[in-house]
Amino acid sequence: MRIIACGMILLSMNTLTYADLAADLRQLRGAISETAQTGKELANLTGGTGAESPQSAPVNENVTVQTSVNEGDVLIGKLANIKLFKEPSKKAGSLGTLTKSDEMIYTGTQANGFYSVVTANKGDGWVEKMFVKKR
């Protein structure tokens, strides 16, 4: 009788363990799905396809990686519409919107994730670093 009772206890513990495992797997699947969605959104922002990982991306030895931006460098937008701010803050007033073809000269000053730039049509202002690149 004791052997049957022990067997029943072990069986019920396994059932609980499998239920917990199933719940953990569902939670893991949700986290993976959210991570994949975030990767796709990031790829859309940066212009990538989201299909390559850094490990599987083809190597091109002729590509120069941008390591820094120096005073006087010409910058262009990565996106179609980039806000030019009065101050290095998203809360600051906007001086206008720059297109991908608008050129900016980096003044050598950066603050809070923004570059200080001079534009031909909109004057002096601040743009977010992540939305511009060297020409």
C-alpha positions in Angstrom: 0.0 0.0 0.0 2.9 2.4 0.9 4.5 1.7 -2.5 1.2 2.6 -4.3 0.9 5.8 -2.3 4.5 6.7 -3.0 3.9 6.0 -6.7 0.8 8.2 -6.7 2.8 11.1 -5.0 5.6 10.8 -7.5 3.1 10.7 -10.4 1.3 13.9 -9.1 4.7 15.6 -8.6 5.6 14.8 -12.3 2.3 16.1 -13.4 2.9 19.4 -11.6 6.5 19.5 -12.9 5.2 19.1 -16.5 2.5 21.8 -15.9 5.2 24.1 -14.7 7.5 23.2 -17.6 4.6 23.9 -20.1 4.0 27.3 -18.4 7.7 28.1 -18.6 7.9 27.2 -22.3 4.9 29.4 -23.1 6.5 32.3 -21.3 9.8 31.6 -23.1 8.0 31.5 -26.5 6.4 34.9 -25.7 9.8 36.4 -24.8 11.3 35.1 -28.0 8.4 36.5 -30.0 8.8 39.9 -28.4 12.6 39.9 -29.0 12.0 39.0 -32.7 9.5 41.9 -33.0 11.9 44.3 -31.4 14.7 43.2 -33.9 12.4 43.8 -36.8 11.5 47.3 -35.5 15.1 48.1 -35.0 16.0 46.8 -38.5 13.3 49.1 -39.9 14.7 52.1 -38.1 18.3 51.4 -39.2 17.5 50.4 -42.7 18.6 46.7 -42.3 16.5 43.7 -43.2 16.6 42.2 -39.7 17.3 38.8 -41.3 21.1 38.8 -40.7 22.8 38.5 -37.4 26.2 40.0 -36.9 27.7 36.5 -36.9 26.1 35.5 -40.3 26.4 38.8 -42.1 28.7 38.6 -45.1 32.1 40.2 -44.6 33.1 43.0 -47.1 36.7 44.1 -46.6 36.2 47.3 -48.5 33.6 48.7 -46.0 34.8 51.4 -43.7 33.1 51.3 -40.3 32.2 54.8 -38.9 34.1 55.0 -35.6 33.7 58.7 -34.8 32.4 62.0 -36.1 34.8 64.9 -36.1 34.3 68.6 -36.1 33.6 69.8 -39.7 32.3 66.4 -40.9 29.3 66.5 -43.3 26.4 64.5 -41.9 23.2 63.3 -43.7 20.1 61.8 -42.3 19.4 58.1 -42.1 15.6 58.7 -42.2 13.4 60.8 -44.4 12.4 63.3 -41.7 14.7 64.2 -38.9 13.8 67.0 -36.4 16.3 69.8 -35.9 16.0 70.9 -32.2 16.8 74.3 -30.6 18.5 72.5 -27.7 19.9 68.9 -27.1 16.6 67.6 -25.9 13.5 66.0 -27.4 11.5 68.4 -25.3 13.1 71.5 -26.9 11.3 73.3 -29.6 11.8 72.2 -33.2 13.5 74.4 -35.8 12.1 72.3 -38.6 12.5 68.9 -40.3 15.5 67.7 -42.3 15.3 65.3 -45.2 17.8 62.5 -46.1 19.4 64.8 -48.7 19.9 67.8 -46.3 23.5 68.1 -45.4 24.7 69.2 -42.0 28.1 70.3 -40.7 29.0 68.9 -37.3 30.3 71.7 -35.0 32.2 69.3 -32.7 29.8 69.6 -29.8 27.6 66.8 -28.6 25.4 66.4 -25.6 22.7 64.1 -24.3 22.8 61.9 -27.5 22.6 64.9 -29.8 25.1 66.5 -32.3 25.3 70.2 -32.7 25.0 71.0 -36.4 24.8 73.8 -38.9 22.4 73.5 -41.9 22.1 75.6 -45.0 18.4 76.1 -44.8 17.4 75.7 -41.2 20.3 77.3 -39.4 22.1 76.0 -36.3 20.5 73.2 -34.2 20.7 69.8 -32.6 20.0 66.4 -34.2 19.8 63.0 -32.5 23.0 61.0 -33.1 21.3 57.8 -34.0 19.5 59.4 -36.9 22.5 60.8 -38.8 25.6 59.4 -40.4 28.8 60.7 -42.1 28.4 61.4 -45.8 
